[in-house]
Amino acid sequence: MCTAVTYRTHDHYFGRNLDLPSSYQETVTITPRNFPLPFRRAGLRRKHYAIIGVALVDRGYPLYYDATNEKGLSIAGLNFPGNADFKPEAPDMDNIAPYELIPWLLGQCTSLDQVKVLLRRLNLIRLPFSERLPLTPLHWMISDRDGSMTLESVQEGLRVYDNPVGVLTNNPPFDFQMHHLTNFLNLTRESPTNRFSPELHLEPYSLGMGALGLPGDLSSASRFVRAAFTKLNSVSGASESESISQCFHILGSVAQYRGCARAGDDGFEHTLYTSCCNTDRGLYYYTTYENSQITCVDLHRERLDSDQLVVYPMLKGQRIYLQNGCVPQR
Ligand SMILES: C[C@H](CCC(=O)NCCS(=O)(=O)O)[C@H]1CC[C@H]2[C@@H]3[C@H](O)C[C@@H]4C[C@H](O)CC[C@]4(C)[C@H]3C[C@H](O)[C@]12C
């Protein structure tokens, strides 16, 4: 399970939870402008925008899970099993493998308008990265500072949706998720008043009762509703610290704790990392399952005209501030 969200205060933020039973050894990866990006059916791109995000680097190629470019355009890939359908190659189309989509769009677009133009010729093809890393079923949220869209390649073809909520989870398809919100249109951040019956004296006994009925389970349909409610009702100051705190809290409302959702024989789904990127300033913040301290990597501190990938291992061990010099026991 996974969730992606956008958040906006003074700056714009794009974040995600990566939920899996175990890691692929992903890293915070910067692809500078002159790193040659080969596309299997669309040639070699020698110059492109610089990109920061989380990727598995395999055979020298950045396999991004989510990323933002130096212009603030962002994309996250989320599981979409049973619905994602990638196609055979087609003439007169841009034939792009799913693992190439993030660098292909972020390398050349600055906004959703530019993405929309490229999507008219896009054909996501059934081409795996390697035998060890086969095709995986994904759909994507793509955002700039003014909006978001959802991209799904399904049996009927490529579906491009405006995403006015700025949230994406997993199954079912996005049009269902949007319609499903209608079931919750009575939820409110305010204290509810009695509409049950004028014949009864009913009063709220607790704050938060306006959101009674907000689904608390871990399914992707429920996480979509919960993340949407939390995000759309979010209040925070506009400073960097207040903004990223709120963005991490929104994602915290749909985080997965190890043990609550079994993933077959692989173990239990849990949030391996949570990220929140300030897309205006290229600051990629993250926490991991065991390290609740926020770590930040700054795109603009790297040599962006270089041709070498820059890779930072994610800091995974818990970091505790020892306020009075205490020594935690093992
Ligand atoms: C599984 C990940 C998404 C997490 C998620 O949505 N979980 C939900 C599970 S469920 O539906 O609710 O069951 C996705 C996001 C990005 C994906 C990775 C990226 O696409 C990059 C490469 C692409 C290669 O083809 C496969 C390995 C891979 C390294 C992918 C492995 C896996 O599919 C990742 C890590």
The ligand as an ORCA input file, in Angstrom:
! r2SCAN-3c Opt
* xyz 0 1
  C       5.707     -1.491     -4.859
  C       6.056     -0.008     -4.923
  C       4.800      0.777     -4.652
  C       4.384      0.574     -3.235
  C       2.917      0.372     -3.182
  O       2.122      0.993     -3.842
  N       2.534     -0.609     -2.380
  C       1.133     -0.958     -2.285
  C       0.945     -2.453     -2.213
  S      -0.731     -2.876     -2.465
  O      -1.080     -2.630     -3.842
  O      -1.586     -2.110     -1.600
  O      -0.789     -4.271     -2.158
  C       6.636      0.389     -6.290
  C       6.838      1.921     -6.415
  C       8.002      2.118     -7.379
  C       8.344      0.706     -7.863
  C       9.766      0.471     -8.375
  C      10.079      1.424     -9.539
  O       9.068      1.360    -10.536
  C      11.450      1.115    -10.153
  C      11.686     -0.371    -10.485
  C      10.953     -0.799    -11.766
  C      11.226     -2.253    -12.099
  O      10.472     -2.609    -13.232
  C      10.820     -3.149    -10.940
  C      11.576     -2.762     -9.688
  C      11.364     -1.275     -9.311
  C      12.392     -1.032     -8.191
  C       9.908     -0.997     -8.819
  C       9.522     -1.940     -7.646
  C       8.124     -1.632     -7.072
  O       7.147     -1.868     -8.042
  C       8.040     -0.158     -6.634
  C       9.003      0.025     -5.464
*
